[in-house]
Amino acid sequence: MIKRSKLSFYSLTSIIIVVMLILAACGGNETANSGGESAQKPINLTFGMAVPATHPLNALAAEPWAETVKEETDGLVEVDIQPGAVLGPSSSVLQDVSGGVYDIGFVVGQSFPDTPLFKTTVLNLPFAYINTDDHLLKAKIAQRFVDEYINKDLEKLGIKVMGIYTSDPAVLISQEPIRTVDDLKGKQTQLQAPSWLPLLSGWGASPVSVAIEDIYTSLERGTLDVAVYAYGGAYSQKFYEPGPFITNLPISTVAQAVVMNLDKWNSMSPELRKKFEETFNPNLEELLNISYSKGEKESYEKIKKEVKGKGEIIQPSEEELKRFIKPAKDVWKQWVKEADKKGYNGQELLDGLLRIMEEEGVEPPFEI
């Protein structure tokens, strides 16, 4: 009897231990599947961009951001940056990111006029921000507009918006000096968007559509006389070599979005997504805007040195500035008509932008 009692005791103890181990394992699985970072497998995010490695977007924003992400996730997330359009040109970023060719990219709304990204082009209207040089304020206006009017549409395209940023103002880059509006007459000039036709027509220029990647060779070959581009990008891509004359005319900033493939976003654990939403995405957005702001000042000084003896940076007179601005009003009106044709309420979108600008203390260039 005593032996049987001992055996029964040991058997019961073994059963209890086994049950406890099973329960512990189940509990561990619940924890692992609860969405915690411990459940997240190591993830690699491929970041493709059309601009070269020397561009401020990469050197001052993407690279330091990638390091931050790696450090703060203890190596769980690594960002593989691929600059120089090796994964695809700027004209196919939307399709490439949504289709999973790479995970993160920079999208310029004006390159995708047949998608809801067209609505961002209201932020690029010529001379919209002529009355402020506060880059971060322009970016704030753009962010507010996208949040209010566009964000919900973009996830339908298979992308997750990580942040909105704006370029430094585009200026004129040319083979010959452009000091007055009259100097543009007959010049092959880069067309930013179809709605810009009244502006170029008002200047007497001939519009030419050119992809970012083709600006240098187009200026070099003479198929483009005047490019419309920002200082930061112009320096990193050496546009000042074929176009050593820069007319310091702050025509427009270009609102852009940094986006992630939606499936990739959804594959991350809830905790990791929260980290991106609350920390990594705002950090990237801030770095991008600061990179443009800082890059503009630095690139201006560098270009000034590079073109010395070959060209110059030209500052238009106040009188000429008014002449440059005057035809822009027709572009604003044309944009409303174009938006209406695409099925949007163009006037509502424009009024929304003007309201946000007023709330942020920025006056438009004219009454519209």
N, C-alpha and C positions, 0 to 999 in steps of 0.2 A: 504493500500500500504506500509505503513511504517513497519507494522508487517511482511509482506511477505519479505521485503528487509532484515530485521534483520535475518529472518529464513534462507534466501538464503545465507547470509553472514556467519552464523554459520555453515551451511551445507558445504559450500565451504571450510571453515577453517578446519572442521573435515576431509574432504576428503584429503586436503593437508597434514595434520598431519599423516593420515593413510599411504598415499603414501610414505612420508618421512621415516616412521618407516619400511615399507617394503624394501625400498632401503637400509636403514641402515643395516637391517638384511641380505640382499643379499651381501652387502659389507663386513659384518662381516664373512659371510660364505666363501667369496673369500679369506679373510685373513687367516681363519682357515684352508682352504684347499690349501694354497699357499706353504705348505711344511715347515712352521715355526715350531719352537719347541712347540708353543702353541697348534699345531694340534696333537702333539704326545701324545698318551695315555701313562700312566705309563707302563714301560716295565721291566720284570724280565729276566735276562740272567743267565741261569744255566751253570756253569763252571765246567766241570768234568775233573778229572785228576787221573792217575794211581798212582802217587807218594803220599806218606803220607803227612799229614799236616805239619810235621816238615821239609820237604824238602825245600831247598832254593828257588825253583821255586814258592812255595806257600807262605812261611813265608816272604821272602824278595821281592817278585814280585807281585804275584796274589792278596794277601790280601791288601797291600797298594794301589795297582791299583784300586781295587774295591771301597775302601774308597774314592779315588780321583774322580772316576766316579760319585759316589753318591753325593758327595759334590758339584761338579761343574755342576751337572744337577739339583741341589736342590731336590734330591730324586726322580727325574723322572725315572732314571735308577738305578736299584739295581742288583748287581751281587751276585748270590748265589753259593758259592764255595763248591764243593763236592769232597774232596780228597780221596785217599786210594782205588781207583778203585771201589767205591760202585756203580757207574753207568755203569761200563764196563771196561774191561781190555785195556791195551795199544794196543793190537793187533786188536782191533775193533773200534778204535777212528774215523777213517775215515768214516766207515759205520754209526757209532752212531751219529756223528755230522751232516753228510749229510742227514741222515734219520730223524733227529729231536729228537733223544732220549735225547740229551742235546744240548745246543746252542754253547758252546765254548769248545775247547779242544786242547791238545798238540799232534801234529802228528810227528812221527819219520819216515822219508822217507823209511828207510831200512826195516820197518815192512810191507810196501805195495809195493813189487817189481813189481807187475803186473799193476801198475798205473803210470802216469807221475811223481809221487813222486820218482820213481826209480832214476830219473836224479839227485836228490839231493844227492844220495849216492856217487857221484864223489867228493863231499865235505868232505866225511868221509874217503877217502883213507888213509891207514896207513902212518904215519909220514909226511903227507903233510905239516904240520906247525911246523916241528921240528926246523926250523930256526927263529922262533919268539915265544915269550911268551906274546905278546900283544893280550889279549882276544878280545877287541873291534875291533881290526884290522881284526882278523879272522872272526868276525861277519859281518863286513863290506864287506869282500870278498864274504861271503855266501849270503848276501842280494843282492849284485850286480849280482851274478850269477843267483839267483832265479828270479830277476826282468827281466833279459835278456833272460833266457832260459825256464822258467817254469810257471811263473805267469798266463799267458793266458790259459794254459791247466787246471789249477786247478778249475776255476769257472765251467768248464764242469762237474766236479765231485760233484757239489752242495755245494762247500765251498768257503768262502771268506778268503783270507790270511790277517791276521791282523799284522803279523810280523814274522821275521826270527831271530832265535837266535842259538847259538852254546853252547854245553856243555863244561865244562872244560875237559882237556885231560883224556882219559881213561888210566888206569894203570892196572897192574896185581894184583889180590887179590887171595891169595892161602892159602891152609891148611899147606903147607910146604914151606920153603924158596926157591925162584927162584932167584939165583944170576947170573946164566949164561944161555945161550941158551940150553946147555946140560941138565940143570935141568928140562927142559920142556918135555924131551923125554918120550913119552908114557902117558903124563898127559892129562886127560880129560879137554879140554880147550874150553871156550865159543867161538863160531863162530859168528862173527858180521854180516857177509853176505856171500853168496856163493862164491863171488869173492875173499874172504879172504883165501880160501883153500890153495893157494900156500904159504902164510905166515906161517900158522900153520904147513903145511907139511915141510917147510924149517926149522922150529923149532923142528920138530920131535914130535909135539903134536898131540893128537887125538881130532878132532873137535866135539863139542856138541852144538846143538841149544837149547837155553834156553830163555824163556820169562823173562822180568824184574821181574815180580811178583814171579818167581820161583827160582831166584838166591840164596836167603838165604837158602831155604830148600834143594836145590840141593847141595850146599856146605856142609850143615850140614849132609846130608845123604851120601855124598861121591860120588854121581852120577856126580858131577862136582868138579874137582880139582882146576881149575883156572878160575876165572871170569875176564872179561875185562870190567871195569867200572870206572867212574869218582869219585873223592874224595867226592864231595858234596853229590851225591846220595848214595855213599857207606856209608857215616857216618849216614845220616838220616835213611837209611834202615838197619843199623847195620851189614853190610856184614863183617865187621872186626871181628865179634864174631865167626862165623864158619871159617873165613879166616883171621887170624891175621898177615899174612905176606903180605906186600904190596911192590911190586917192582916198584919203581918210574920211570916207562918207559912211556913217553908221546906218546902213540901209535897213538891216533887219537881223534879229537873232533867229535861230532855228530851234524850235522845240523838238526834243528827241526823247525817246523812252528806252530804258534798258529793260529787256524782257527775258523771261525764262520759259522754256518749254513746259506747258501745263502738266503733262504727264510726269515729267521729271519732278516738278514741284510737288505733285500729289504723292509721289513715291517716297518723299521724305516723311519722317515721323512727325506727329503733331508738335512735339516739343522742339524739333529742329526747325520746323516751319515758323513756329512762334519766335524763335531766335532770329530768323531772317527778317520776319515782319517788324520786330521791335528793335533790332540792333543792326544786323548786317545790311538790310536794304536801305534804311535811312543813312547809314554810314557811307554806302556807295554813292547814293544820290548827292550827299554833301560833298564828297571828294570830287565827283564829276563836275559839279558847279564851281567849286573852288579851283579845280584844275583849269577850267576855261577862264575864270577871272584872273588867276595868276599867270596863266599861259599867254593871255592877251598882252599883258604889260611886258613880260619877258620877251615874247616874240616880236613885239613892236620894236624894242631896242635892238634885238639881234638883226632883224630885217633892215633896219635903218643903217647898220654897219655894213651889212652884206651888199646893199645897193649903192653905197657911196661910190661915186665916180662912174656908175653904170645907169643909175636911175635916181629916183627920189620918192620921198613920202610927201604927198601934196595935201595941203589943208585948204578946202574950198572957202571962199569968202561967205559971209552971212547972206549976201545977196544971191550968190550962186546956190547956196544951200536951199534957199526958198524955191529957186527954180527947179532944183533936183526933186524937191518934195512935192511940188504942185500936182504932177500927174498921178501921184500915189492915191489920191482920193478916189479916182476912177477904179483903181485896183480893188479897193475896199468894197465898192458897189458891185463890181464884177464878181467878187468872191461870194457875195450873198446870192446872186443869181445862179452861180455855179453850184453852190450848196443846195439850193432849191431843186435844181435839175437832178441832183443825186438823191433826192427824197428827204433831205433834212430841212429844218426851218432855219434858213440862213440868217434871217434878221434876228431870230431868237438867240442864236449862237453868238452873233456879233454883239447884240445887246448884253448878253451874259458876260462877254469879255470886257466890255466897256464898264459894266457895273463893278466887276472885280477890280479893274484898274482904278476906278474911282474910290472904292473902299480901301485900296492900298495907297492912295494918294498920288497916282500917276495920271497926268493929263494926256489925252490923245493929241496927235499932231494937228488935228483940225476937227471941226464939227462934222458929224456924220449922221 
